[in-house]
Amino acid sequence: MVDWFGVVRPILHRLDPERAHGVSLCALAAGLVPAQPADQDPALRTQLFGHPVPNPIGLAGGFDKNARVFHRMFDQGFGFVEVGGVTPRPQPGNPKPRLFRLAEDAAVINRMGFNNDGAAAIAARLVARPQPGRLLGVNLASNSDSADPAADFVQLVERFARLVDFLVIDVSCPNTRNGRVFQDPVALEDLLARLRAVHAAQGARSALVAKLAPDLGAGALEAIVGVIAQARLAGLVIGNTTVARPASLRSRDRDEAGGLSGRPLFDISTDLLRTVYRLTAGRMTLIGTGGISSGADAYAKIRAGASAVQLYSALVYRGPALVTEIKRDLAHRLRADGFGAVAEAVGADHRDITRAPSAAA
């Protein structure tokens, strides 16, 4: 295939990052972005929250905030897609500029602040989803000026529980006033009890999933994971952006406020993933995200305990052909290590097995 992204990337990267993202969304919505190859290696087939997916590579929340191109992203090779974050009321987000490329670090800093069209508008687009049967989730968040963030989440679960396959309860965003109020275990326990009750009352089959921050101390992490396990949520996304700034960062905008994502987050998020897998004894479905830009990265997350992975920031630098590249390399690495399917490799690093990670190029 022609590397069309290699042609347009220099043009996009001359634009302000947020404007460039808007141009990309318009091109996707208009059908101007060529689809990736439709063939799928059988070794990549797996299940997520009880649903079959053709591959374990997902699009992370934040790319398609307003559910305008989610159906196009399946054509770009993703096995599942998460839209949002969505708040009950429309929200403009934080003042601009609020999105920064760290090109030398293959990273991004954002302080977007959950800018979105609001639950009613986004739900209407999901009702009209043109591709039923493809695994779709929505990231849920409270309005930044809400006096009752828990009530916001209750309202969102009521609205979206029947529209999508999984609901991500985002209690770890660093960019809004209410983004991390539920990192207190007591507050989180109360929230999850309310959400489970509302979800059950809806008779919905969608999975409830929580998203964790990578910046929790060991004690706080263990307490929060314990609350989530006790609440019997279907899974965890590991993890969100970080407010930490590794000393290795070289880019001019490295000290901008906001959440850091991309390559520098890989080791941090993968270590967190291993820890959570151990804390849950491998009994909870984990989605690994943070710094994935290759098949080797995806494979490392799976061996560390992820049933599936998500990416976003790497698309800024590599374009959608990266998804095809990751899938092909992942399938090769699975077979090189004797695994016939993704599920066989989940958590392999924690087991007493003789197979070592593949060094395949």
NORDA-V945208 format. One record per residue. RES is the residue in one letter. SS is DSSP state (helix for helix, strand for strand, loop for the rest). PHI is phi in whole degrees, 0 to 359 (none if undefined). Layout:
res={RES	RES}
ss={SS	SS}
phi={PHI	PHI}
//
This chain:
res={M	V	D	W	F	G	V	V	R	P	I	L	H	R	L	D	P	E	R	A	H	G	V	S	L	C	A	L	A	A	G	L	V	P	A	Q	P	A	D	Q	D	P	A	L	R	T	Q	L	F	G	H	P	V	P	N	P	I	G	L	A	G	G	F	D	K	N	A	R	V	F	H	R	M	F	D	Q	G	F	G	F	V	E	V	G	G	V	T	P	R	P	Q	P	G	N	P	K	P	R	L	F	R	L	A	E	D	A	A	V	I	N	R	M	G	F	N	N	D	G	A	A	A	I	A	A	R	L	V	A	R	P	Q	P	G	R	L	L	G	V	N	L	A	S	N	S	D	S	A	D	P	A	A	D	F	V	Q	L	V	E	R	F	A	R	L	V	D	F	L	V	I	D	V	S	C	P	N	T	R	N	G	R	V	F	Q	D	P	V	A	L	E	D	L	L	A	R	L	R	A	V	H	A	A	Q	G	A	R	S	A	L	V	A	K	L	A	P	D	L	G	A	G	A	L	E	A	I	V	G	V	I	A	Q	A	R	L	A	G	L	V	I	G	N	T	T	V	A	R	P	A	S	L	R	S	R	D	R	D	E	A	G	G	L	S	G	R	P	L	F	D	I	S	T	D	L	L	R	T	V	Y	R	L	T	A	G	R	M	T	L	I	G	T	G	G	I	S	S	G	A	D	A	Y	A	K	I	R	A	G	A	S	A	V	Q	L	Y	S	A	L	V	Y	R	G	P	A	L	V	T	E	I	K	R	D	L	A	H	R	L	R	A	D	G	F	G	A	V	A	E	A	V	G	A	D	H	R	D	I	T	R	A	P	S	A	A	A}
ss={loop	loop	loop	helix	helix	helix	helix	helix	helix	helix	helix	helix	loop	loop	loop	loop	helix	helix	helix	helix	helix	helix	helix	helix	helix	helix	helix	helix	helix	loop	loop	loop	loop	loop	loop	loop	loop	loop	loop	loop	loop	helix	helix	helix	loop	strand	strand	strand	loop	loop	strand	strand	strand	loop	loop	loop	strand	strand	strand	loop	loop	loop	loop	loop	loop	loop	loop	loop	loop	helix	helix	helix	helix	helix	helix	loop	loop	loop	loop	strand	strand	strand	strand	strand	strand	strand	loop	loop	loop	loop	strand	loop	loop	loop	loop	loop	loop	loop	strand	strand	strand	strand	helix	helix	helix	loop	strand	strand	strand	strand	loop	loop	loop	loop	loop	strand	loop	loop	helix	helix	helix	helix	helix	helix	helix	helix	helix	loop	loop	loop	loop	loop	loop	loop	strand	strand	strand	strand	strand	strand	loop	loop	loop	loop	loop	loop	loop	loop	helix	helix	helix	helix	helix	helix	helix	helix	helix	helix	helix	helix	loop	loop	loop	loop	loop	strand	strand	strand	strand	strand	loop	loop	loop	loop	loop	loop	loop	loop	loop	loop	helix	helix	helix	loop	helix	helix	helix	helix	helix	helix	helix	helix	helix	helix	helix	helix	helix	helix	helix	helix	helix	helix	loop	loop	loop	loop	strand	strand	strand	strand	strand	strand	loop	loop	loop	loop	loop	helix	helix	helix	helix	helix	helix	helix	helix	helix	helix	helix	helix	helix	loop	loop	loop	loop	strand	strand	strand	strand	loop	loop	loop	strand	loop	loop	loop	loop	loop	loop	loop	loop	loop	loop	loop	loop	loop	loop	loop	loop	strand	strand	strand	strand	helix	helix	helix	helix	helix	helix	helix	helix	helix	helix	helix	helix	helix	helix	helix	helix	helix	loop	loop	loop	loop	loop	strand	strand	strand	strand	strand	loop	loop	loop	loop	loop	helix	helix	helix	helix	helix	helix	helix	helix	helix	helix	loop	loop	loop	strand	strand	strand	strand	loop	helix	helix	helix	helix	helix	helix	loop	loop	helix	helix	helix	helix	helix	helix	helix	helix	helix	helix	helix	helix	helix	helix	helix	helix	loop	loop	loop	loop	loop	helix	helix	helix	helix	loop	loop	helix	helix	helix	loop	loop	loop	loop	loop	loop	loop	loop	loop	loop	loop}
phi={none	289	279	295	294	299	281	271	303	302	290	300	282	277	273	307	305	291	293	299	295	298	297	298	296	297	296	295	299	277	75	272	267	301	290	280	307	276	292	233	290	302	295	273	295	205	233	221	56	83	250	289	229	289	199	267	262	246	270	286	299	107	287	247	302	251	55	259	227	301	292	290	288	296	292	272	103	288	279	205	222	242	259	99	285	245	246	303	256	306	219	284	85	279	299	273	285	215	220	224	275	247	298	296	252	50	224	220	244	227	225	299	81	54	292	196	279	94	298	297	293	289	299	298	289	285	300	268	305	277	228	297	100	264	291	229	233	225	270	250	212	273	296	294	258	288	277	220	302	298	296	300	295	300	299	292	297	301	282	255	302	263	265	228	267	211	243	261	275	273	248	220	280	273	252	224	298	262	294	231	294	265	279	281	302	293	297	294	300	295	300	294	297	294	291	297	294	295	299	296	295	284	64	275	259	295	271	267	227	252	243	261	271	276	258	284	290	302	294	295	299	298	294	291	297	298	297	293	295	296	284	58	293	283	181	223	260	240	214	276	288	245	270	289	230	305	296	285	298	242	290	303	267	298	263	298	290	133	266	271	226	101	308	296	273	300	295	300	289	288	297	298	300	300	296	294	300	292	297	263	54	71	263	243	290	244	250	266	217	119	81	281	217	199	296	298	296	299	296	298	296	295	297	284	136	277	280	203	226	226	216	206	304	297	296	300	256	242	77	292	299	301	298	297	298	297	298	295	291	298	300	297	291	302	292	299	263	85	265	270	203	303	302	291	267	297	76	301	294	266	260	275	234	273	288	256	303	293	259	302	277}
//
